[in-house]
Amino acid sequence: MHSNRYANEDNLINDFSAGRKEAVAELYRLFYSRLVYLTRQIVQDKNEAEDIVSNAFIKVINKSRDFDNIANIKAFLFTTTYRTAVDSLRHSRVHARMQKEMSYLSDGASMPDFDFLLVKTEILNAIAEEIDSLPKQCKEVFVQIFIKKKSTKEVAEILHLSDVTVRRQKQIAINLLRTALLKKQLLGSVALFIMLMNHESLM
Amino acid sequence: MKPETIAQIIERSLRGQLNDEEQRVLDQWKKESPLNEELYDQLQDPQYVAREVQLFREADWQKAFERFQEEHPFQQSRTPVIRRYWVAAASVVLLFAVGLYYYFFSGSSPSQKVVNNEKVTQQSVVLPASRQATLILADNKTIQLNNAPTGEVVRDASASVQKTAEGELRYEGVGKSSNTVYHTLVIPRGGFYNLTLADGTKVWLNAGSSLRFPATFSGKERKVTLSGEAYFEVKKNKEMPFWVETDKGAVQVLGTHFDIKHYRGEPMFTTLIEGSVKVASEQATANKILVPGQQAVIRERSSTINVNKVNVALATGWKNGVFAFNRASLKDMMNELVRWYDIDVVYHSDVQSSAVFMGEFDRNIELSILLKQLGQMSDLNFDIQGRTVTVSMAPVQ
């Protein structure tokens, strides 16, 4: 369904200025998940975050003739999203202060830092893409074990694989990610290694 | 530093693929904030990573786009439905407009990517700053350096002043002189200049600055007086400490790289890149010693010295041809443009001056191009008439 006509940025900006929906789809593909992730760092609620991001896309489409390049669109999307999310958070804190039972929301915490959230978003995005590019079966096993916390046996059932296959795929995923995550001599990575080792032993 | 850059470095560090330079950048980034340090530690935990990655996976762009298409069917012209939606959203934003944030990415050079064929009507082209300076000698004689030819500009008993092929000024001691002769280099708005003092110290001067200094150094100390902004690479000399004085405070140096910024009516900022400096307030009632990566701030009506960690690349970006803003207010940002482009600024009363700017921009682009980019990335409108820029809020469509 997704075409490759946007290898060139100029095509994308031209099509977007002309109001073509393929260009809008491409912008969604490029930025949607990062925008939602960033917003969820601020408002937590998934639906509200998605609404905020959708609004940002609507605004950007309304201004579609005003942008010279993709970097400017990206900047506008992220700043608009961030600002709306922060406003929403401030609003719910004001509201919470008026209802004392929810005072934990307005505990005087400062506003989330835009620069920091951008960095965090970019990092996790890079890692998510790396996981996404694991071989298919490998990725599925990884997701079941580390994200859904299933045991080897359960995974074998869910994915209709033999126990041996599951263990093997898990090992491949761990190896791939271990080289990805483990090489540095950091305290954290030693703990990670131990954790992975313990997990493997829970056959 | 751009988020994409540090993200790449962190990703590579998790893979153990960092070189020394990148390791330094990473350590510097971690030191800048406890949030950074904490995030880096969290990333070592695969459960944390898996949980966060899951949030990404939950955001299905295709479903979202389909939903968008259902609610706003595509038409070439804008439909009332979309417009109404936009107005509702905008009013929410304006209600809580205190503390707006803007961010701009310098990804592509703005001057290269003007794709739309818009009619560009402007009365005059406003060019960025160029090398211009006036040298004032001890006898108050003035020399316009832009017109001066390469070679010796002036010579007296103690020093020879040369203009180099690159258009910089260099001082060379030629003989001993009992009197200390002072020269002043004045950089107008719309100008910048570099010079090398008689001891080998290099100075970069930003627009709207002036430096008063001895043609040659003798005695127990080297003292210069600065108004505006300068970046110093001071030649080490333990027997002759180097001092920079402004009317807000003084900085004592042994041999090092640092930036001092004090424009009239603004705080004094001293940023240390390498070496060590001591910053003293004007009445010498307080002083602080800086280590690299720190910045000392003395506010306008105060003599308290506050020391913070900063991103030194941002603080000294100007020397490398970029505007680098780190949470600058709209006013601070416009002041930089005023000095660099030699323009005036007028603010509409509806402008939210609590806007905060972060990011980097190439300094060597024509003003209208820069302002066009800023206008696209934010809710502000920049209108140029001659050499005056009017800032207002962009109309809500």
Interface residues (C-beta under 8 A of the other chain):
Chain A: M1 D10 I13 N14 S17 G19 K21 V24 A25 Y28 R29 Y32 S33 R34 V36 Y37 R40 K46 E50 V53 S54 N55 F57 I58 K59 I61 N62 K63 R65 D66 F67 D68 N69 A71 N72 K74 A75 F76 F78 T79 Y82 R83 T84 V86 D87 R90 H91 M111 D113 F114 D115 F116 L118 V119 K120 T121 E122 I123 L124 N125 A126 I127 A128 E130 I131 F146 I147 L177 T179 A180 L181 L182 K183 K184 L186 L187 G188 S189 A191 L192 M195 L196
Chain B: P3 E4 I6 A7 Q8 I10 E11 S13 L14 R15 G16 Q17 L18 S33 L35 N36 L39 D41 L43 Q44 D45 P46 Q47 V49 A50 R51 E52 V53 Q54 L55 F56 R57 E58 A59 W61 Q62 A64 F65 R67 F68 Q69 H72 F74 Q76 R78 I82 R83 Y85 W86 A89 A90 V92 V93 L95 F96 G99 L100 Y101 Y102 Y103 F104 F105 S106 G107 S108 P110 K113 V114 V115 N116 R327 M358 K372 Q373 Q376 M377 S378 Q397
